[in-house]
């Protein structure tokens, strides 16, 4: 009860301060603790699937690499330059250690929840804390937080919500500052993930819910630049998905009616996972869509009927329709009308509804808050207990779900157990076993993947690599050739075929395949290097040097290409030897250490000795010893000292590349 203070004129009611356990900071701290518990198993999880393609690769870790991230689409897996800039900074801070990446994802996720709370307060929507807590703790969010690659979701979510929050300030004040800030935040969000292009449409839904009608001048006109930016970014991303990532072909050949069937089913699938999040799978079974199956029409018909009912209800309560419009509108990029790469193996994924779920969660949370407000005290406490139980259940379930993301083998084994038809999971688990040298296990999973999807080039390619390691060259070559028939423009398959042909002794054919590889992908450093090595063995020195240099242009830290270039230059005719020192210094200048590389100097010394220039060999070897000692590489220093004894006695060293 408020305390009463009497004055000579009136009695003023002074509200009592909330007890400490009802303070805002207590709720915020509790939410952070529950989030930490929910995601604890994944915090030290090792990279999975395409994480290695997102954690900055060696050739992009320099300042020049950062420029490529912004200016060269295709240098990263997807053209989301702000995300890859954050990855670039993260790598500078903690290298390949996974903990830092996971903590950043979790922190951004929690920041989004607090931004959501602030937006709901600004809009005077009750149940803010409940909505924010569900957003953080719901099990369908685990994929977006525990998967390092989904920094895209976490980061773009922060920009989406912060842009929306600032735009609400502009809508209230009509000042230029908040408007420009909202545009900037929206642009950064688009550069993180273009799925947030739906923000201006979402704002229109909010304004309609708030006011009951829309004014073009007040509501729509200021959002036109947002729509232009969103449509432009979405169109560019669609082009990248098709041309650079490969979201085209038979797997995406749906008629318009089939895409409508997909959209209807997708909407109910995500609603179902929100209310019953017990069978969450990293890769869900890919539905067979057929416009001749009558029951598949029930999904879009049910969506249309639901919207019609909500339109009728909106005469009294606009919130349910606004929530459903927000939910469906935010899902538009992944409803099936646009081709996205994951549709190759599944038409749905938990991380696709990272922001869309707010359209369901917020109205329900507001409804619960309003209901509790009108209950008696003891009934209200029962409601609070039930809400707490729900959040604890979500925390426990998310904790269990996070365990899947501890390592790549667990991800794929769990996926296969829940979805045995996931050819992608079999293929990727086989690739993991192949890297570990478990050839029989790899062959078993590749075989299962081919049984499920016999026309998949990547599976044929991987099976060929497994057979190549077992020494079955003829079978491997046949599989690579079949894979190329399915996907003739895949550089990695040409490269693998080239390696197999080289091992088979078909040098000329191998050169042709290496050339095809670098023609498709000039940044394929291994192909450039191998092609250079083969040409060097054939005595084609200038061509070999050209390919080594191209490899180093892509990745200045490619030690193998560096060593090969040094050897080729140092063992070349006298005219080229005179260029060796200057070229070597140019190569050394690209070293991240900022100085000469003692390993390269060791190679140069051996090459000088090979040419009979023993005094140069001794001088260069002594420099290598000094540098290796300065860098505390005492093993290398000792090795070079033993080679120096040979050079002083005018004997070459058999040390090679």
JOZIBEL-V768902 format. One record per pair of residues at least 4 apart in sequence whose C-alpha atoms are under 8 Angstrom apart, sorted by sequence separation. I is the first residue (numbers start at 0). GAP is how many residues later the second one is. D is the distance in whole Angstrom. If there is no record, write none. Layout:
I GAP D
I GAP D
//
This chain:
5 4 6
6 4 6
17 4 6
18 4 7
21 4 7
22 4 7
23 4 6
24 4 6
25 4 6
26 4 6
27 4 6
28 4 6
29 4 6
30 4 6
31 4 6
32 4 6
33 4 6
34 4 6
35 4 6
38 4 7
40 4 7
46 4 5
47 4 8
49 4 7
50 4 6
51 4 8
52 4 7
55 4 6
56 4 7
59 4 7
60 4 6
61 4 6
62 4 6
63 4 6
64 4 6
65 4 7
66 4 6
67 4 5
68 4 7
73 4 7
79 4 6
80 4 6
81 4 6
82 4 6
83 4 6
84 4 6
85 4 6
86 4 6
87 4 6
88 4 6
89 4 6
90 4 4
96 4 8
97 4 6
98 4 6
99 4 6
100 4 6
101 4 6
102 4 6
103 4 6
104 4 6
105 4 6
106 4 6
107 4 6
108 4 7
109 4 6
110 4 6
111 4 6
112 4 6
113 4 6
114 4 6
115 4 6
116 4 6
117 4 6
118 4 6
119 4 6
120 4 6
126 4 6
127 4 6
128 4 6
129 4 6
130 4 6
131 4 6
132 4 6
133 4 5
136 4 7
137 4 8
140 4 7
141 4 6
142 4 6
145 4 8
146 4 8
149 4 7
150 4 6
151 4 6
152 4 6
153 4 7
154 4 7
155 4 6
156 4 6
157 4 6
158 4 6
159 4 6
160 4 6
161 4 6
162 4 6
163 4 6
164 4 7
165 4 7
166 4 6
167 4 6
168 4 6
169 4 5
174 4 7
175 4 6
176 4 6
177 4 6
178 4 6
179 4 6
180 4 6
181 4 6
182 4 6
183 4 6
184 4 6
185 4 6
186 4 6
187 4 6
188 4 6
189 4 4
197 4 6
198 4 6
199 4 6
200 4 6
201 4 6
202 4 6
203 4 6
204 4 6
205 4 6
206 4 6
207 4 5
208 4 8
213 4 8
214 4 5
215 4 5
216 4 5
217 4 7
218 4 7
219 4 7
222 4 6
223 4 6
224 4 6
225 4 6
226 4 6
227 4 6
228 4 6
229 4 6
230 4 6
231 4 6
232 4 6
233 4 6
234 4 6
235 4 6
236 4 6
237 4 6
238 4 6
239 4 5
240 4 5
241 4 5
242 4 7
247 4 6
248 4 7
253 4 6
254 4 6
255 4 6
256 4 6
257 4 6
258 4 6
259 4 6
260 4 6
261 4 6
262 4 6
263 4 7
264 4 6
265 4 6
266 4 6
267 4 6
268 4 6
269 4 6
270 4 7
271 4 6
272 4 5
292 4 8
293 4 8
294 4 8
296 4 6
297 4 6
298 4 6
299 4 6
300 4 6
301 4 6
302 4 6
303 4 6
304 4 6
305 4 6
306 4 6
307 4 6
308 4 6
309 4 6
310 4 7
312 4 6
313 4 4
317 4 6
318 4 6
319 4 6
320 4 6
321 4 6
322 4 6
323 4 6
324 4 6
325 4 6
326 4 6
327 4 6
330 4 6
331 4 8
332 4 7
333 4 7
338 4 7
341 4 6
342 4 5
347 4 7
348 4 8
349 4 7
351 4 8
352 4 6
355 4 8
356 4 6
357 4 5
358 4 7
359 4 6
360 4 6
361 4 6
362 4 6
363 4 6
364 4 6
365 4 6
366 4 6
367 4 6
368 4 6
369 4 7
370 4 7
374 4 6
375 4 6
376 4 6
377 4 6
378 4 6
379 4 6
380 4 6
381 4 6
382 4 6
383 4 6
384 4 6
385 4 6
386 4 6
387 4 6
388 4 6
389 4 6
390 4 6
391 4 6
392 4 6
393 4 6
394 4 6
395 4 6
396 4 6
397 4 6
398 4 7
399 4 8
400 4 8
401 4 7
405 4 7
406 4 7
407 4 6
408 4 6
409 4 6
410 4 6
411 4 6
412 4 6
413 4 6
414 4 6
415 4 5
421 4 7
422 4 6
423 4 6
424 4 6
425 4 6
426 4 6
427 4 6
428 4 6
429 4 6
430 4 6
431 4 6
432 4 6
433 4 6
437 4 6
438 4 6
439 4 6
440 4 6
441 4 6
442 4 6
443 4 6
444 4 6
445 4 6
446 4 6
447 4 6
448 4 6
449 4 4
455 4 7
456 4 6
457 4 6
458 4 6
459 4 6
460 4 6
461 4 6
462 4 6
463 4 6
464 4 6
465 4 6
466 4 6
467 4 5
471 4 6
472 4 6
473 4 6
474 4 6
475 4 6
476 4 6
477 4 6
478 4 6
479 4 6
480 4 6
481 4 7
482 4 6
483 4 4
489 4 7
490 4 6
491 4 6
492 4 6
493 4 6
494 4 6
495 4 6
496 4 6
497 4 6
498 4 6
499 4 6
500 4 6
501 4 5
505 4 6
506 4 6
507 4 6
508 4 6
509 4 6
510 4 6
511 4 6
512 4 6
513 4 6
514 4 6
515 4 6
516 4 6
517 4 4
523 4 6
524 4 6
525 4 6
526 4 6
527 4 6
528 4 6
529 4 6
530 4 6
531 4 6
532 4 6
533 4 6
534 4 6
535 4 5
539 4 6
540 4 6
541 4 6
542 4 6
543 4 6
544 4 6
545 4 6
546 4 6
547 4 6
548 4 6
549 4 7
550 4 6
551 4 5
557 4 6
558 4 6
559 4 6
560 4 6
561 4 6
562 4 6
563 4 6
564 4 6
565 4 6
566 4 6
567 4 6
571 4 6
572 4 6
573 4 7
574 4 7
575 4 7
576 4 8
578 4 6
579 4 6
580 4 6
581 4 6
582 4 6
583 4 6
584 4 6
585 4 7
586 4 7
589 4 7
590 4 6
595 4 8
596 4 6
597 4 6
598 4 6
599 4 6
600 4 6
601 4 6
602 4 6
603 4 6
604 4 6
605 4 6
606 4 6
607 4 6
608 4 5
612 4 6
613 4 6
614 4 6
615 4 6
616 4 6
617 4 6
618 4 6
619 4 6
620 4 6
621 4 6
622 4 6
623 4 6
624 4 6
625 4 6
626 4 6
627 4 6
628 4 6
632 4 6
633 4 6
634 4 6
635 4 6
636 4 6
637 4 7
638 4 7
639 4 6
640 4 7
641 4 7
642 4 7
643 4 6
644 4 7
645 4 6
646 4 5
5 5 4
6 5 8
17 5 6
20 5 6
21 5 7
46 5 7
51 5 7
55 5 6
59 5 4
60 5 7
72 5 8
73 5 7
89 5 7
90 5 6
119 5 5
120 5 8
135 5 7
141 5 8
144 5 7
168 5 8
169 5 6
173 5 8
188 5 7
189 5 7
206 5 8
207 5 5
213 5 6
214 5 7
215 5 6
216 5 8
238 5 8
239 5 6
240 5 6
241 5 4
246 5 7
247 5 8
253 5 6
271 5 8
272 5 8
290 5 8
312 5 7
313 5 7
331 5 8
332 5 6
341 5 7
342 5 8
374 5 6
404 5 7
405 5 8
414 5 8
415 5 7
432 5 5
433 5 6
448 5 8
449 5 8
466 5 5
467 5 5
482 5 8
483 5 8
500 5 5
501 5 5
516 5 8
517 5 7
534 5 5
535 5 5
550 5 8
551 5 7
556 5 8
571 5 6
588 5 6
590 5 7
595 5 8
607 5 5
608 5 5
627 5 5
628 5 6
645 5 5
646 5 6
4 6 6
5 6 7
19 6 8
58 6 6
59 6 6
68 6 6
72 6 6
93 6 7
119 6 7
134 6 8
143 6 5
144 6 7
169 6 7
189 6 6
206 6 8
207 6 6
213 6 8
240 6 5
241 6 6
289 6 8
290 6 8
313 6 7
333 6 7
403 6 6
404 6 6
415 6 6
432 6 7
449 6 7
466 6 7
483 6 7
500 6 7
517 6 6
521 6 8
534 6 7
551 6 6
569 6 7
570 6 7
587 6 8
588 6 6
590 6 8
607 6 6
627 6 6
645 6 6
646 6 8
3 7 7
4 7 5
67 7 7
68 7 7
120 7 7
142 7 8
143 7 7
169 7 8
188 7 7
189 7 7
206 7 7
272 7 8
288 7 8
313 7 6
371 7 8
372 7 7
403 7 5
414 7 8
433 7 8
467 7 8
501 7 8
516 7 7
535 7 8
550 7 7
568 7 6
569 7 5
587 7 6
588 7 7
608 7 8
645 7 7
3 8 6
4 8 7
59 8 7
75 8 8
119 8 6
169 8 5
312 8 8
371 8 5
432 8 6
433 8 5
466 8 7
467 8 5
500 8 7
501 8 5
534 8 7
535 8 5
568 8 6
587 8 5
607 8 6
608 8 5
627 8 6
628 8 6
3 9 5
4 9 7
59 9 7
143 9 6
144 9 7
168 9 6
169 9 6
415 9 6
432 9 5
449 9 6
466 9 6
483 9 7
500 9 5
517 9 7
534 9 5
551 9 6
587 9 6
607 9 5
627 9 5
2 10 6
3 10 6
68 10 8
89 10 8
143 10 7
203 10 8
309 10 7
310 10 6
403 10 7
414 10 7
415 10 7
431 10 8
448 10 7
449 10 7
465 10 8
482 10 7
483 10 7
499 10 8
516 10 7
517 10 7
533 10 8
550 10 6
551 10 7
568 10 8
569 10 6
606 10 8
642 10 6
1 11 6
2 11 6
69 11 5
89 11 7
116 11 5
166 11 6
309 11 5
335 11 7
371 11 7
429 11 7
430 11 6
463 11 7
464 11 7
497 11 7
498 11 7
531 11 7
532 11 6
568 11 6
584 11 7
604 11 7
605 11 6
624 11 8
625 11 8
1 12 6
2 12 7
68 12 6
115 12 8
116 12 6
165 12 6
166 12 6
206 12 7
412 12 8
429 12 4
463 12 4
497 12 4
531 12 4
548 12 8
604 12 4
624 12 5
1 13 5
2 13 7
165 13 7
411 13 5
428 13 7
429 13 7
445 13 6
462 13 8
463 13 7
479 13 6
496 13 7
497 13 7
513 13 6
530 13 7
531 13 7
547 13 5
603 13 7
604 13 7
623 13 7
624 13 8
0 14 8
1 14 6
116 14 8
306 14 7
333 14 8
411 14 7
429 14 8
445 14 8
463 14 8
479 14 8
497 14 8
513 14 8
531 14 8
547 14 7
565 14 7
604 14 8
0 15 7
68 15 7
116 15 6
165 15 7
166 15 5
203 15 7
429 15 5
463 15 5
497 15 5
531 15 5
604 15 5
624 15 6
68 16 7
115 16 6
165 16 6
203 16 7
411 16 7
412 16 8
428 16 7
429 16 6
445 16 7
446 16 8
462 16 7
463 16 6
479 16 7
480 16 7
496 16 7
497 16 6
513 16 8
514 16 7
530 16 7
531 16 6
547 16 7
548 16 7
603 16 7
604 16 5
623 16 7
624 16 7
306 17 8
411 17 6
445 17 6
479 17 6
513 17 6
547 17 6
113 18 7
162 18 7
163 18 7
333 18 7
426 18 6
460 18 7
494 18 6
528 18 6
565 18 7
601 18 7
65 19 7
112 19 5
162 19 5
425 19 5
426 19 5
459 19 6
460 19 6
493 19 5
494 19 6
527 19 5
528 19 6
600 19 6
601 19 6
620 19 6
621 19 8
112 20 7
161 20 8
162 20 7
408 20 7
425 20 6
442 20 7
459 20 7
476 20 6
493 20 7
510 20 6
527 20 6
544 20 6
600 20 7
620 20 8
162 21 8
330 21 7
53 22 7
65 22 7
112 22 7
162 22 5
330 22 7
425 22 7
426 22 6
459 22 7
460 22 6
493 22 7
494 22 6
527 22 7
528 22 6
600 22 7
601 22 6
621 22 8
52 23 7
53 23 7
112 23 6
161 23 7
162 23 6
199 23 6
408 23 7
425 23 5
442 23 7
459 23 6
476 23 6
493 23 6
510 23 7
527 23 6
544 23 7
600 23 5
620 23 6
52 24 6
407 24 8
441 24 7
475 24 7
476 24 7
543 24 8
544 24 8
159 25 7
329 25 7
330 25 6
422 25 7
423 25 7
456 25 8
457 25 7
490 25 7
491 25 7
524 25 8
525 25 8
561 25 7
597 25 8
598 25 7
109 26 6
158 26 5
159 26 6
199 26 6
329 26 5
422 26 5
456 26 4
490 26 5
524 26 5
597 26 4
617 26 6
60 27 7
108 27 7
158 27 6
199 27 6
261 27 7
328 27 8
421 27 8
422 27 8
438 27 6
455 27 8
456 27 7
472 27 6
489 27 8
490 27 7
506 27 8
523 27 8
524 27 8
540 27 7
596 27 8
597 27 7
616 27 8
55 28 7
59 28 8
260 28 7
327 28 7
522 28 7
54 29 8
158 29 7
159 29 6
326 29 5
422 29 6
456 29 6
490 29 6
524 29 7
597 29 6
617 29 6
53 30 7
60 30 8
158 30 5
196 30 7
260 30 8
325 30 7
326 30 6
421 30 8
422 30 7
438 30 8
455 30 8
456 30 6
472 30 8
489 30 8
490 30 6
524 30 7
596 30 8
597 30 6
616 30 7
617 30 7
55 31 6
157 31 8
257 31 6
264 31 8
267 31 7
326 31 7
420 31 7
430 31 7
438 31 8
454 31 7
464 31 7
472 31 7
488 31 7
522 31 6
528 31 8
532 31 8
540 31 8
555 31 8
595 31 8
54 32 6
55 32 6
155 32 8
156 32 7
196 32 8
197 32 7
257 32 7
325 32 8
326 32 4
426 32 6
429 32 8
433 32 7
460 32 6
467 32 7
494 32 6
528 32 6
535 32 7
614 32 8
53 33 7
54 33 7
155 33 5
196 33 4
257 33 6
325 33 5
326 33 7
556 33 7
613 33 6
614 33 8
154 34 7
155 34 7
195 34 8
196 34 7
256 34 7
264 34 5
324 34 7
555 34 6
556 34 6
565 34 7
569 34 6
613 34 7
55 35 7
163 35 7
260 35 6
263 35 5
264 35 7
322 35 8
323 35 6
426 35 8
460 35 8
555 35 7
556 35 8
54 36 7
108 36 7
155 36 5
159 36 6
193 36 7
196 36 8
260 36 6
263 36 4
266 36 8
322 36 4
323 36 7
566 36 6
570 36 6
613 36 6
154 37 7
155 37 6
196 37 7
262 37 7
263 37 8
321 37 8
322 37 6
562 37 6
565 37 7
566 37 6
569 37 5
570 37 7
598 37 8
613 37 8
260 38 7
263 38 8
561 38 7
565 38 6
569 38 6
601 38 7
608 38 7
611 38 8
105 39 6
152 39 8
156 39 8
159 39 7
163 39 7
193 39 6
194 39 7
260 39 6
263 39 6
322 39 8
570 39 7
104 40 5
105 40 8
151 40 6
152 40 7
155 40 7
185 40 8
189 40 7
193 40 6
259 40 7
322 40 6
562 40 7
566 40 6
570 40 6
611 40 7
54 41 8
104 41 8
151 41 6
608 41 8
111 42 8
118 42 8
186 42 7
608 42 7
609 42 5
101 43 7
104 43 7
114 43 8
182 43 7
189 43 7
193 43 7
319 43 7
608 43 5
609 43 7
101 44 7
318 44 7
608 44 7
101 45 8
104 45 8
108 45 6
111 45 6
115 45 7
118 45 8
101 46 6
104 46 6
107 46 6
111 46 5
114 46 6
118 46 6
121 46 8
605 46 7
100 47 6
107 47 6
110 47 7
114 47 6
117 47 8
605 47 6
105 48 8
108 48 8
605 48 8
104 49 6
108 49 8
111 49 7
605 49 7
104 50 8
107 50 7
114 50 8
605 50 8
46 51 7
45 52 6
602 52 8
44 53 7
602 53 7
43 54 6
44 54 7
602 54 7
42 55 8
43 55 5
42 56 6
43 58 7
42 59 5
285 59 6
286 59 7
41 60 7
42 60 7
284 60 8
285 60 4
286 60 7
266 61 7
284 61 6
285 61 6
282 62 8
283 62 6
282 63 6
283 63 8
266 64 8
283 64 7
283 65 7
282 66 7
38 67 8
281 67 7
82 68 7
266 68 8
281 68 8
82 69 6
265 69 6
279 70 8
34 71 8
79 72 8
82 72 7
262 72 5
261 73 7
262 73 6
261 74 6
262 74 8
34 75 8
258 76 8
259 76 8
258 77 6
259 77 8
344 77 7
31 78 7
258 78 6
344 78 8
344 79 7
269 80 8
255 81 8
265 81 8
265 82 7
269 83 7
273 83 8
261 85 8
251 87 7
566 90 7
247 91 7
251 91 7
246 92 6
250 92 7
251 92 7
246 93 6
250 93 6
563 93 7
54 94 8
246 94 5
562 94 7
53 95 6
245 95 7
50 96 8
244 96 7
246 96 8
50 97 6
241 97 8
246 97 8
50 98 5
240 98 7
241 98 8
37 99 7
47 99 7
49 99 7
240 99 6
46 100 8
47 100 8
237 100 7
240 100 6
34 101 7
46 101 7
237 101 7
26 102 8
30 102 7
34 102 6
237 102 8
33 103 8
38 103 8
42 103 7
41 104 6
81 106 7
211 106 8
38 107 7
82 108 7
81 109 5
82 109 5
208 109 6
79 110 8
80 110 6
81 110 5
208 110 6
79 111 5
80 111 7
78 112 8
79 112 5
79 113 6
208 113 6
207 114 8
205 116 7
204 117 6
277 119 8
204 120 7
204 121 7
279 121 8
201 124 6
201 127 7
200 128 8
201 128 8
281 129 7
197 131 7
198 131 8
197 132 6
282 132 6
139 133 7
281 133 6
139 134 7
195 134 8
280 134 6
284 134 6
194 135 8
283 135 7
137 136 8
282 136 8
284 136 7
139 137 7
280 137 7
284 137 7
138 138 6
194 138 6
280 138 8
283 138 8
142 139 8
282 139 7
139 140 7
282 142 8
78 158 7
78 161 7
77 162 7
77 163 8
72 167 8
77 167 8
76 168 7
73 170 6
152 198 8
156 198 7
149 201 8
152 201 7
143 206 8
142 207 6
143 207 5
142 208 6
140 209 7
139 210 5
140 210 7
143 210 7
139 211 7
140 213 6
139 214 8
134 223 7
134 226 8
130 227 8
133 227 7
130 230 6
130 231 5
127 234 8
130 234 5
126 235 8
129 235 6
130 235 8
127 237 7
126 238 5
127 238 7
125 239 8
126 239 5
125 240 5
126 240 8
124 241 6
126 241 7
126 242 5
125 243 6
126 243 8
125 244 7
136 254 7
138 255 6
137 256 5
138 256 8
141 256 6
145 256 7
129 257 8
133 257 7
136 257 6
137 257 7
132 258 7
136 258 6
138 258 6
146 258 7
138 259 5
141 259 7
145 259 6
133 260 8
137 260 7
141 260 6
136 261 7
138 262 7
37 357 5
47 357 8
36 358 7
37 358 6
40 358 7
37 359 8
38 359 7
39 359 7
45 359 8
47 359 6
48 359 7
34 360 7
37 360 5
38 360 6
41 360 5
44 360 6
45 360 6
46 360 7
47 360 5
33 361 6
37 361 4
40 361 6
41 361 6
44 361 4
45 361 5
46 361 7
36 362 7
37 362 8
39 362 7
40 362 5
41 362 8
43 362 7
44 362 6
45 362 7
38 363 6
41 363 6
42 363 8
47 363 8
37 364 7
40 364 8
41 364 5
40 365 7
48 379 8
58 495 6
59 495 8
58 496 4
57 497 7
58 497 7
58 498 7
57 499 7
//
